[in-house]
Amino acid sequence: MPWKDSSPVQERMKFIAGFLEGEENFSELCERFGISRKQGYKWKERYESGGVEGLKDRSRAPLHHPQAVAASVVDLIVQARRRHPLWGPKKLLVVLARRYPTIEFPVASTVGELLRKKGLNGKRRRVRRSEPYPDSLGAYEKPNSIWCADFKGHFAVGGERCHPLTISDGFSRYLLCCKALPRPLSEPVQQTFERVFREFGLPDAIRTDNGPPFSTLAPAGLSRLAAWWIRLGIRPERIMPGRPDQNGRHERMHLTLKAETAKPPRSSFKAQQRAFDRFRTEYNEERPHEALGNDTPASHYTASTRTFPNKLPELEYPSHFRVQRAMHNGVISVDGVQFYLSNCIDDEYVGLEPVGDDCWKVYFGPVELGLIDPRRAKPLSNRRLFALLLRSDRKHRRFYGRAVTRS
C-alpha cells in the first residue's frame, strides 16, 4: 500500500529503521511498505545524504525559470522607471527598445508586475462615481419628450476657460441653447435652464451624463439642479459612465459645433457667444439634417405646452406615504433616529413608504433614494443633537443612521 496520508514522513522513518535493522532483505522491506525498489533506494539515498530532514517533502517549484527576466534587464527597467516615475510600462518599453535595440524586453504586463514587486507602482486613485441611473432611458417619441444637455469640452477664450452649455431636443435635434459659461457651476446653469424653460416650455425628461452639476455622489445621484427639475415635473435621466453613445445625437452635434465655432476660438467671451448664436440659427433653420430627411430641425420642433410656473410646485405623494420635511442640513428623523439624506434636498419634502418590518423606502418625488431601517441604528449620547453622515450601501441602497439623545 502507499504511504499513509496522515503522516508520510513517519512511514518513511519506519522504512529507514527497518532497513537499518537488516532483518529483511531490501525487496521484502519495500514490498511490506508498499513501495517500489526505486522508491526505496530514493529514500535510502536521501536519508544518507540529509538525515531525517532528507525524508521530508521537497518543494516542487522548478529550480530554473527559462522565462525569467534577466537581472540585467530588470535593472534597466528599474532605472528607466526612476528617471520617469510617471511613465507607464508601455512608454518605458518604447524608450528602452530605442536605446537598447539588441535586448529583448518582456511584455508590458510583465513590466507592470515587476514594477509592482519593486514597489515602484503608485497607488491608483480611487474614482468615486455617482449611483447609476436605475431605470431604462426613454425614447425620443415627440418634441420635448427628452431634452439632451451637456458641456462641450472647455477651451481657452481670451485668457479664460469657456465651458459651452448646450441643450437640444432629442426628437427634432433642435438646438435650444448654446451658452458660453466661465465655469460649470450649478447656479449659472440653473439660470440658463430657467431662461430656456421660459422660452420653450418644460420637457418630460432631460438626459445628461454623470458629471456635475447634473449629478453628485448623493443617493440616486441627486444634485440641486436635478432636485429643481424634479420639482418642475421633469425626470432627470443619466447615461451610463463611459457610454456617450447613449446621448449620441447630442454628441454628434458637438462635433459640428466645435468645427464651426472653436477652430479657432474667438478673442473674447462676447465674440464667442456671438459665434454660438450664429451657429445655432444656421443649425436650426438653414442646415439640412440627414437624419431628418435633409429637413431642418426647426421644421420638426414645436415648443412645449407645459409652461414654466411662477411658483415652484410642491411634490405630491400617494396617500399611504408618510410625508416629512428634511431639515436645513438634509437630515430627517424617523422613530427617534436621524438620517442624513443629502444637502441637495434640504428643506424639501420627502415621502416615506412603509415596506414592512419597520423599514421605509425614501422617495424624493418619483425618485427612490433608498431604504431606511431604524432597527440598525446605534445609540449615541452627546450634549447636543447629533446627526451622523449617512453611509449608503450602494448594492442595497440602504441608509444607516444613529439614535440621538441628550445627556
N, C-alpha and C positions, 0 to 999 in steps of 0.2 A: 504494500500500500504506500501511497505518497506520504510526505511529511505531514504531521498533524497541523491543521491551520492555526490552532490555538497557540502553539509555541514551536515553530520550526527550528529555532536556534537550539532549544533544549534537545530536540531529536537528533540534531547534528552532533551535539556534545556526547549524547549516549552512543552514537555511532563511532565516534573517535575513541571513547572509553572502551568499547568492545574491541576496537582494533588494537589498542594498546595492551589489553589483557592477553591477546593472542590465543584464546581458547578456540576460536573458529578460524577457518581459512577465509580469505578475503571474499570469495564468491558467495559463501554461505552467509557471511555477515551482510553483504549487500542485499542478498535475497530476503533476509529477515527484516531489513528496514525498508524493503520495497523500492530500492533504487537500483540503477544500472551500475556496472563496474566503472563506467566512465564517470558517472556522478560521484561514486565512492572515491575514486582517485582525485577528483577535483577538490572534494572537501578535505582529503588527507593532505594534499599539497598546500591548501590554504591554511590548514592548522599548523603545518610545519614551518610555513613562512611567516604567519602572523599570529599564531596562538589562538586563543578563544576569540579575539577580535576578528580574526580571519573567517570565522564561521558566520558572522552577521551578514545580512543582505547588503549588497553594494548598490550605489546609485546607478540607474540605467541611463543617466544622461551621457551623451557622447562626449568623449574626451577631446574631439576635434570638430569644429564647426566650419565646413568648407565654404559656407555662405557668409561667414562673419566678416564685418568690415575691418580692414586692416587698421592697426593702431595709428599708422602714419596718416591715413585718410581721415580718421576721426579727429586727429589733431588739426588738420587743415580746416575741417568743418567748424570745429570749436573756435579756432582763431578768426575765421570769417564771421561767425556769429558775434563774437566780442567786438569786432570792428564795426559791425552793423547790427546792433541789438534789436532793431525794429523790423528787420527783414525776415521774411518767412522762408521756409525750406526751398521753394521754387526759385526765388530770386537768388538765394545763396548758391544753388546749384548752377544757375546760368553763369554767374560770375566765376565760380570755381572752374567750370568747364572751359571758359575762355582762357583763364590763367594757367591751367594745367591740362592741356588737351590730350596728353598721353595717359592720364589717370582715369580709370573707370570709377565713377562715383555711384553710390546707391540711389535708389528712387527717393522721391520727396517724402513719402510716408515713413521710410526708414530713417531719413534725416530728422524728421519731426520727432520720432520716438527716441532717437539718440539724444537730441537736444533736451527732451523731457527728462531723461535719465540723468543728464548732466546738470539739471536744474537751470537750464538757460531758456526755458519757455515761460513767458509771462502768463499770469492768470488771465483767463478770458473774462472780459467784462460781462457781468450778468445783465441781460437786457430784460427789463420789466415791460410787459405788454398789457394793454387793456384786455378785458374779457372779450372773447369773440362774440360776434352778433349771433344770438341763439336761433333766430328764425331764418327762413329762406328769403332770398331777395325777391322783391316784387317784380312785376312785368311792366313794360312801357306800354300800357294799354291805350292811353289817350293823353292829350296835352295836360300837363300839371299832375299826372298821376305820380311821377317821380322826377324830382329835380336832382341834378348832379352838381356837386360842389367840390372844389379842391383848390390848392395853391399851386400855381405853376412855379417851378423851381426858381428860387431867388437869383437875382443878378445885380451887378453894380449899376447904379444910375446916379450921376452927379456926386460921387463920393459917398453915397448911401446904398443900402441894400433895398431892392424893390421886391416885394412879395406880391405878385398879382393874384388876387382872389377872383376866381371865375365861377359863375353859376350858369347852368344851362338846363333846358328842358329836355329830358331824355327821349321823349317821343318824337318831337319835331326837330331836335338838335338846335333849337333857337337859343342863342347866347344872350342870356338875360342880363349879365353883368360881367365886367372885367375891370376891377378896381385895383389901382396901384396902392399898396399899403407898405409903410416902412417896416412894420413888424406884424407877425401873425398872432395878434392878441385877441382875446375874447371880446372886449368892449368895442373896438372899431369894426370887428367882423359882424357883431350883432347890429351895430348901427347900419352897416351896409345891407344886411339882410332885411332890416326894417324898411329901408328905402325901396328895396326890390319888392317886398311884400305889398307896400302901399301902391306901387305902380302896377304890378301884375297879379296881385291876389296871393292866396295861400295854396301850396301844393298838398297832395296827400302824404308824400314822403320825401325825404331828402337823403340822398346816398352820398357818403363820403368815405375817406379812408379812416385809419385809426389814430391819426395824429392830432395834436392839439391845434385849435381849440375845439375840434369836433368831438374828441373823445379823451378820457383820462383813465387813471388806474382805479377809479371808483367802481363800486358794484355796477354791473351791466354796462360798464364803460361810460357812465354818465358824465357829462360836463355841464357847466352853467348854460352854454349855448344849447345843448341838446335838451336840457330841462325846460328852457324857454320855448323851444319848438314843441315839446310835448304839451305845455300849457296852451299853445295855439292850436292843438289838434293835429300836429304834424308828426309823423312817425320817423324817427331817425334810423336810417339803415347804414350799416358799415360793411365794407368789403372785407374779405379775409386778408390778413397780413401777407405781403408778397404776392398779391393777386390783383395788380392794376387792371388786368383784362376784365374783371368784374365791373369796372367802370370804364370800359373800353371806348365808348362813344365820346366821353368827355376827354379821355387821354388823347384820342386821335385829333380832337380839336386843338389840344395844346401844341401839337407838332406844328400845325399851321400857324397858330398864334405866335409861337417863338420865331418861326422863319420870317414872318412878315412884320414883327414889331420889336424884336430884341436882337436882331443881327443886322446892324449894330444897335445897341441900346441908345436911347436919346440922352440929351445932355442934362435934363432935369426931370423932376417928378411931373411937373405940369406938362412938359413936352411928351413924356412917356404916356401920361394919361390921355393926351390928345391922340397919340398913335393908337392906343387901345380903343378909343371911341370910334375912330375912323375904321379900324378893323372890324369892330362889332357891327357897324352899319353895313359895311360891304359884305361881311359874312352872312348876316341875316337876310339882306334884301337884294343882293346882286349876285353873289357867288353861287353857281349851281352846285347842288349836293348830290353825288351819285347815288347814295343810299335812299334818297327821296325821289328817284327817277329824274334827276337833274332839276328838280324844283328847288326853290329857295326855302330855308327854314321858316321865314316869315309867312309863307303861303300855307304852312301847316300848323301854325301856332295861333291859339286864341287865349286870352287872359283868363284866369280862374274866376269862377263865380263866388268863391269864398274870399271875402274881403278882410282886410286887416282890422281887428277890433279896436275901438277906442280904449277899452278896458280889458285887461288880460283876464280871460275867464278862469274860474276855479275848476279844478279837476273833479270829476264825478266818479263815484264808486258804487258797486252793487250794494243792495240793502243789507246783505248779511256780512259785509265788511265792517270792521272797526276802523273808523277814520280818526287819525291822530296827527297833530301838527308837530313837525320837528322843531326843536329849539334852534336858537340862533347859531349854535355850533354844530348843527346836523345830528343831534342826539335825540332819540325817543326813549321813553320809559315804558316798559312792559312788565307788569306784575312785579314791580319793585326793582327791576333790573334795567340799567341804562345801556343802550346800544348805540354806538356811533355808526351812522349810515354814510353820510357824505356831506361835506360843506357845500356841495353843489345844490343841495335842496334844503338849505337852512330856511326856517320859517315857512316851509311848504307843507301841504297836507299829503300824507301817505295813507294807503289802505292796507289793513291787516286782515288777511283771510284765514280763518281757523282751519287747520288741516288735521286735527286730532292730536291726542297725547300732549295737549297744552302747547302745541307748536303753531307758528303763524308764518304764512307767506307774506312778504312785504312787497307792495307794489307802489310805483310812482306813476300814476295814470295807468296805461295799459302795460307798462314795462315792469316785469318781475325783477326785483332786486336780489332776492334770496330768501332764506329761511331763518326764522328766529326761534331759538329753543331756550327759554328761561331756565329750564332744569339744569342746563350745563353751565350756568353762571357760577362763579366762585365768589364767596363773600370777601369783602374788602372794607376795612374800617379806616376812616380818615376823619380829620377835623372839618372837612368841608365835603360837599357832594363832589364826587369824582367820577368822570366818565372815561373809561379806558378805550383807547382807539380800537376800533373793530378789527378783528382778524377774520378774514374771509377765506373759507375753504373753497377754492375755485371749482373743485370737482363737483361738490355737492351744493355750492353757493349757499353756505350756511354761515350765519353771523354768530359770534360769541361775544357776550358782554360780561359785566361783573355786577353783582349786587352791591348797593351802596347804602351806607348807614352814617349816622352822625355819632361821633364818640364824645 
